[in-house]
Amino acid sequence: MTTSTDDLAVSAQADPSAAASGERADLLATLAQHRHFLRFTARDLTDEQARQRTTVSELSVGGLIKHVTLVERGWADFIVEGTSAMADAAAMTEDDWARRAEEFRLLPGETLAGVLATYAEAAHRTDALVTELPDLNASHPLPNAPWFPPGARWSARRAILHIIAETAQHAGHADIIRESLDGAKSMG
């Protein structure tokens, strides 16, 4: 099955920044732009192409969309629930790390259309949080992980900025993978 530009348009949300103003509108508009670039890399790909690796990396276009979806969900959960919504990296087992590695792959039985639909759901939830949160300064301690300083806290704003950064970074990765796959460019 090929995912067309029309399918991508259906998976995109209406402009969420219309329901917000000021800083929130800016955050939503920036996130929407980077989400668009990530989704656009998947245009006209079959499921097989979406799971294909084009470099020595494990990354694929479909796997990146799947990963960004899980990251966005995780940080949205953190904004709402706090530290308990995220795994304690020190307590993760070998099986947990193996499952985490699968986040970066479009597995057999998963479809590009399916991961795009799940991404649209996660995006809708995050957009609603950004629009409706009473205070972007509300913060929670970060979970125990070697990549976070001990005792650090992140505000909702910082978590949203992290979602934006993660989306932008992986949109760039997807663009390189797509260009290596068939020469199509998303951002150039």
N, C-alpha and C positions, 0 to 999 in steps of 0.2 A: 504494500500500500504506500502511496506517495502522499506526503503532507504538502498541500499547496498553499500558496499565498492566501487564498480565500479561507482555508482552514485556520491559518494563523490569525487572520483578522477576527474570526469568530472567537478564538481563544483569548484575544486581547480584551481588556476591560475598557469601558467608556472612560473618558478622561477623569480620573479620580480627583485631580486638583481643582475641578470645578466646585466641589463640595467643601473646599478648604480655602484658607487665605494666608497671606504672609509666609512665614517660615514653613508651615505645613504644606502649603501649595508648592513651594520650591522643592521640598523633600520629595513630594509625590511626583512632580514633573520630572525630576532628575531620575528617580527610580523607574518611572514609566519609559523614559528614553532608553535606559540601559536594558530594561526588559525587552523592549522592541528589538534592539540589536541582537540580543541573545535568541529570541524567537525567530528573527529573520534569517539567522544562519541555517535554520532547519527547513526553509522553504523548498518545496519540490523534492525532498529527500524521501527515499523509501525507508522502511524500518531497518533493512540491512545496511544501507548507507549510514543511517543515524547511529548504528552501533559500531561502525567500522573505525578502527584506529588508523591514523595516517602518519603517525610518528612513532618513535620508540616508547612514548608515553602510553599509559593505559587509557587516556582520555579519548572520548568520542563526543560528537555533537549531542546525541541523545543522553549519554551519561552525564555530560555537563549540565544539561537542563534538569535532569533528575537530581543531581547534587545541589544545584542552586535552589531548587524547590525545597529540599530537605533542610538546607541551611536557613532559608527564609522562614520556614515553619518553626524551626528550633529557636531562632531569635525572637520571633513573634510570641512563642510560648514563654520565653524568658521575660519578655516585657510584661506579660500578664501574670505569670506564676512565680517568677524569680528563679533562683539557682536550682531549685528542685526539678525544673523542666529540662535541665541539661545533664548529660552524663558526667560523672566524675572520672576524668581520664585515668587517674591513678588506680581506680578500681576496675577498669576495663580489662576483660579477659582476651585471650588470643582469638576466641570466636567473635567477640565484640568487634575487634579490629578487622577481622575478616569480613564481617557484615558491613562495616564502615567502608571498606575498599569496594564493596559491591555498589555503594552509592554513586560511584563514578562510572558505572557501566550500565548500558541498556541491556538487560539480561534477556535470554530467550523467554518468550511469553509476554514481555513488555513491548509496548508499541510507542512510537513517537507521538501519535495522536493521544495516547493515554497519558504520557508524561507531560505533554503540553496542556492537557485538560487539568491535570493535577496542579501544574504550575499556575494556571489561571485561578484556581480555587485558592491557592496559597497567597497569590497576589491580591486577590479580592479581600481576604482577611486582613493582610497587612495594611492595605489602603484604608480599610475601615478603622483599624487601630490608630493609624496616624491622624485620621480625621477626628476621631472621637475621644482619644485619650485626654483626660482632664489636665495632665501635666507631663510634658516631655522631659522634665527634669527628674521625675520619679526614677529611683535607681534601686538596683539589687547588687549584692556581692556576686562576683563572677565565680563559676565553679572551679574546683581544683583541677588545674591542667598546667603542663609545663610551658605552654605558650601564653599564659596569663600571669602577671605579677601576683604574688601572694597578697591577699587582702584587698585586691582591686575591686572597684564597683563600676558598673556602667549604667548610665541613664538610658531611658527609652530612646532619647535622641541619638546617643552613641550607638545603640544597637541598630537603629534605623540606618545610620550612616555606615555601619558595618555591612548591612544588607546591600546598600548601594554599592559599596566598594567591592564586595564579593561578586555581585552581579556584573559590574563593569569589567572586573578582571577576567571572569570566566566568559564573558561575551567576546573579549579579545582572544582568549584561547580557542573558542569555538570558531571564530573567524579564520584563524590560521588553519585549523583542522579542515574546515570547509574548503578553503582555497586549495589545500593539499589534496583534498578528495576529488574535486572536479573543476577547480579553477574559479568557481563562483566567489565573489567578494561581498561581504556584508557592510564593511565600514571603509572601503577605500575606493 
